[in-house]
Amino acid sequence: MQNDYKSIWKMSYPLMISLLIQQLIGITDVIYLGRLSEVALGASALGSTYFFTIFILAFGFSTGAQIIMARRNGEKNYSKIGEVFYQSCSFLFFMAIGIIVLSKFFTPSFLRLIISDKEIYEAVLEYVDWRIWGLICASIVILIRSFFVSITNTAILTLISGVMFCSNIVLNYLLIFGHCGFPRMGIGGAALASDLSELITLMICIVYFWRKVDLKKYGLLHFIFLKWQLLCSILRVSAWTMLQQFFSIFTWFLFFVAIEHLGKQELAISNILKSTASLPYVVINSFGAVASSLTANLIGQKKSEEVFSTCYRIIKLCSAIVLPILLLMVIGVYPILRIYTNNQSLIPMAVSPYMVMIGSFLTLIPGWVLFSTVSGTGNTRPAFIIEIAAMLFYVIHIVTVIVWLHMPLSVCLLADCVYNTCILILSAIYLYSGKWKGKKV
């Protein structure tokens, strides 16, 4: 396995495209709901973030499984990859079932406790009631993505995400506004559209998996339902990534909850900004996933000395793509904001927070690649500690600026800069310490 610029790009761009298409799903939701009502636009930010806070447990587990599968791939111990995959699949299925049951009992009370506006509360609850059913399919799809990233074969991810995107657009059109004889479901239709698009995608994934993947090579011919020793070994890595991802997204959810107390317009603007940030975030996130996978593969090949050079190449390549995107976003600020809403009072209010959000990506580029490299070493506990430390400063900023001082939205969004700077400094310190070398998973 090579780790020059060409090889890194060849692995990165299919993942980048797939993640971009997935983000486009959220963007289309915002565009549709932005023309439904201001309440629907703001509530979808809370509802989707609440669901993602739950889903991130599955995402974190898949990330840990990906690290182990990538290490086995680097060791050329291919048959063990199937064992990890099937064991992870079983765990995610039953975890999703358990979370759905708990959500039905506890979500209404929890949302009522933290959301002050009754109209927004009812809209968020309607969204979550429909969206939670998609957790099973979403969890298995993200595990399949982790499998392909771990074996450095990311080309299929474009097809997977393309199917999800196209089906979501059509279903959103039919279910949100009630076209072609379908019921007009509003915000609940957006949630159901996402659920159904994930089900369709999972069916396509299963067909592709069994027809195109070398099942014998990767030990996928025999399904392993439950093997406690193997599951425990996966959880030793995945538990920390699950906690890390959960706290990361949960604090993001708290941010939207705090913004909701500032007003409906501020919440709607925050949702728009979250959506406009999708493109640069996707590029950075895809390079982070590649950094994690390549790090695990290099350590599996006993080439730990190449981790730093690979990491630097990824940061340079990521910067070369993201910085021009950010420049174009600054130049086209007003046309971009008009895509999301025809409410002329929101656009001028969104400009200053929009610029702050763009500036935060300058620290996220190196920070996220370094942080993903830490996770790729298999030392997920230090990665969790780094995340918690960054989140602590993030929460302090939110409480001080939003809850106590009620500062403008642009000042509130500086929380992202605080978080990015923390993970950049702490990840760099840990990697240069060399304590990750020799870690076995």
N, C-alpha and C positions, 0 to 999 in steps of 0.2 A: 504493500500500500504506500503510495507516494503522498507527500504533503506539500507539494509546491503550489504556486498560485493557481495554475491550471486545474490541478486535481481538486483543490479546495473549492474552486468555483463550480467545477463539474458536479460536485456533491451538493453544493449549496443551492444552486439556482432552482432545481426541481422542488426542494423543500421550501424555498422562498416563495415560489409560485403557488405551491399548495397552501401555505400559510396565508398568503395574500388573498387567495380565493376564499379561504375560510373567513378572513376579516371582512371581505366584501359582503358576506352574508349579514354580518352585523351592520355594515354600512347601509345595505338596502333596507334592513329593518328600520333604521333611524330615518332614512329618507321617506319611507312609507308612513311611519308613525308621525313624522314631523308635519305631514299634511293631514293627519287625522285630528290631533289636538295637542296643545301645549302640555296637558296633563299626561297624555299617552307618551309623549316624547320624554318627559322627565321620569315617569314611572318605569319606562323600559330600561332606563339606566340603572335604577335600583333593582328591578326584577332580574335583568340579565346578569348583573354583577353578583346578586345573591345566589343565583343558580351556578354561576361560574365559581363562586366560593366553595360550593358543595362539590362541583365537578372537579375542582383542582385536586381533591384527594385522589381521584382516579388518575389524573394527570401526573401527580407526584409519584404515585406508585409505578406508573408506566415509565417515568423517567428513571427511577431506580432499576426497574427491570431492563431498561435500555442499556444502562451502564454495564450491567452484568452480561447481557447478550453481546454487547460490543467487546467486552473483555474476552469472552469465549471465542468470538470471531477473530480477534487478534491472536489468540493462542492457537487458532485453527482447530479448536475443539468444537466443531460445528454441531455434532449430534446433541450436545448439551443445551444448545440454543432452544430447541423444540421443547425440552423439559421446562425451561424457564418460561417460555411463552404460554404453554398450556396451563401451567400452575398459576400464572398471573391472570390468565383468562378466567379461570374458575374463581379466584379470589375477587376479581373485579365484578363478576356477575352477582355473587352473593352480597358483596358490599353495597352494590347499587340497589338491590332489593331491600336491604335493611334501611338504607338512607331514605328511599321513597316512603316506606312505612312511617319512619320517624318524622319525616317532613309533613306528612298529612296530619299528624297529631300536634306538632309543635310550631310549625311555621306561622299559622295565623296569630298565635299569642305573641311570638317573637316580633313579628312585623308591627303589630299593634303597639308594642312597647316602644319601638324606636322611631316610628314614623308619626309625625304630628298632624299632617294634613289628611283628613278622612278620605277625600277624593283620590289622592295619590295612593293611600293605603289600599283601597279597594282595587285600584288598577294593578298595583304590584302583586297583590294576592291572586288576582285573576291570571296574571302572567305566569306566576310560579306554579299555580295549580295545574296548568297545562304543561309547562316546560319540564317539570320534574320527571315526567314519564319518559323523557328522552335520555335519561341518565344511563340506562343500560346500553343502548346502542352507541352513545357517545363514548362510553368507557372502552368498549371493545374496539371501536374505530381508532381511538388514540393509541391503544396497545398495538394494533396492526401497524400504525405509522411508526411507532417506536421500533418494531421489529425491522422494518425496512431501513430505518436510519442506522440501526446497530450493525447491519451487514453492509453498510455504505452503498446501498442500492435504492436511491431516492426517486428514480424516474417515475415510478408508479404513483407517487403522491400527488402529482398534478392531475391525473385522471380521477383519483379519489375525491379530491377537493372540487374539481370541475363538476362532477356529478352532483355533489352536495349543493354547490352554488346555483346551478341551473334549476334544480328541483325546488330550491328554496325561493327563488325569484317567482317562479310560476305559482307556487303554493301561497306565498305572501299575497300576491295579486288576487288570488281567488278567495282567500280566507279572511284577510283583513277588511276588505271592502265588499265582499259578498258578490263577486262577479260570476257569471256563467251558472247561475242557479245555486251557488254555494251560500251558506249562511254568512251574514255580516258579523264577524266575531271581534273585530277591533284588535285590541292588544293581545287578547287570547288567541286570535288567529295567527299572529306573528309567532307566538310560542309553539302552537301546534304545527305550523309550517316548518319550524326548525326540527321538531321531533320527527316528522314524517320524512324530511330530507335526510336525516341521519339514518333512519331505517332503510331507505333506498340505498344510501351509500354503503351501509353494512352488507346488504345483499350483494352489491357489486364487488365489494372487497372479498367476500367469501368465495364467489365464483372465480375471481382472479387468483386468489390464494391457492385454490386447489388445482387450477389448470396451468399456472405459470411458474409457481415456486417449486424448487427441487425438494420435495417433501422428505425424501430419504436422506439427503445430505444434511438437512437441518434437524433431523430427528422428529419429524412431524407426522409420521405414519401412525403412531400410537398415541392416543389421547391419554394424558395423565391427569386424572380427576383431582386427587388429593395426595400429597406427599409432604408430610409435616416438616421433615428435616429440610427439604428444599424450600418450602414456603417460608420457614423461619430464616433461612439464609438470604432469601430475597428481601424479606421484611427488615433485616438488619441494615440493608442499604436503603430500601424504599421508605421505611418509616420516617427517616430524617427528611427525605425529599418531600414526602407527603405533608409533614408538619411545616416545612419551610415554605412550600407553595401555598398551603392553607393560610398561614399567617400573612403572607405577602398579599394575597387577594382579599383576605378579610379586612385588612387595614385599608385597602382600596375601597371596599364596601363601606367601611366606616367614614371614609372621606365623602362619599356620596350622601350618606345619612346626615353628616354634618352640613353639607351644602344644602340639603333639603330644608334645613332650619333657616337658611338665609333667604329662601324664597323659591317659588316655582320657576321664575326666569333663570336664576342662577343654576338651578338643577338642570333645566333644559339646555343651557349653554354648556354645562359640564359634559352632558351626553354628546353634544355636537363635537366638542373638543376631543373627547375620547375616540370618537369615530374618525376625525381628521388625522389623529395620531397613528392610525392603523398602518399606513404604508411604511413610514420609517421604522415603526416598532416591529413590523413583520420582518424587514430586512435584518435588523439587529438580532431578533429572536432566532431567525433561521441560522445565522452565523454562530450564535451561541450554542444551538443544538449540534451544529457541526463540530464546534470546538470541544464539546463534551464527548461526542462519539469518537473523534479522532484521538483525543487524549486517552480514552479507555483502550482503543485499539493499539496505540503506541506503547502503552504500559504493558498490554498483553503480549506484545512482540519484544518486550524488554528493551525498548528504545526511549526510556524516560528522558534522556538528554535532549531529545528532539521536541519535547513538549513546548518549551519556551519559544523556540524559533517558529514553530507552527502557530502558536498563539499570536505572535507578533504579525505574522503574515495575514492571519484572519482579521486582526484589528485594522491593518492597513487596507485590505480589500473591502471590508465593511465600511470604512470611512470614505473610500473612493466612491462608493455607491450612495451612501446616506447623505453626505454633505451637499451634493448637487440637488437632491430631492428636497432638503430643507430650504435651500436657496429659492427653488421654484415655489415652494409653499409660502415663503415670505412675499414673493413678488405677486402671487395670485391669491392673496388672502381674501379679498372680497368675492371674487367669483367662486372660490371654494366654499365659503360660508353660505352663499346663496343656493348652493346645491342642496343643502340640508334643511333650509327653512325659507318660507316666503313671509315670515314675520319680520317686518322691517325694524321693529324696535329691538330685536335680539342681536342683529348683526353688528351694530356699532358697539354694543356692550361686550361682544365676544372678541373683538380685535386685540385688546391688550392681553387678556389671558391666553389667547392663541399664540402670541409672540413669546410669552413666558414658557409655554409648553414646548415650542420649537427649540428654545434655548436649552431646555433640560436634556435634549438628546445628545448634546455635545459631551456630557459626562457619562451618559448611558452606554455609548458605543464601547469605550474601553472597559467600563465597569462590568457590563453584562458578559462580555467575552471572557474576561478574567474570572468572573464568578462561575460561569459555566465550565470553565477549565477546572476549577476547584471541585465541582461536582463530578466531573469526568474522571478524576483521580480515584473515585470510589470512596473518598473521605467525606461522606455526606453529613456527618455530624458537625465538623467545622463549618461546612456550608450553611447548615442550619443556624449555627451560632452567629455567623456573619449576617444572615438574614434577620435574625432577631435583633441584633444590635442596630442594624439599619432601620428596621421597623420601629424601634424605640424612639429614635430621633424623629422619624416620620410622624409618629403619633403625637409626640411632644409639640411638634410644629403645628399639627392640625388643631390640637386642643388650645394651644396658645393663640394662634392667629384667627381661627374660625369661631371656636366656642367662647373664648374669653374676650377677644378684642373685636370680633366681627369685622375683620378687615375685608377689603375688596377681593374679588375672586382671583385676580392676577397675583396678589400676594399669597393667597391660599395655595396656588399651584406651585409655588416655590418649594413645596414639600417634596416634589419629584426630584428637584436638584439636590436636596438634602439627602434623600435616599440613595440616589445614584453616586454621589460623592463618597458616601459611607461604604458601599459595597466595592467601589473602586479601590479605595485605600486599604480596606481590610483584606480583600482578596489578594492584592499585590503583596501585602506583608506575609500572608500565609504561603503563597506560592514560592516566594523568595526564601522562606525559612527552610524549605526542603523536607518538611515533616511528612509530606504526602508520599514520599518515595518508599517503595516496598510494601505498600498497602495491598492486601490480598482480599479478593471478593469471590 
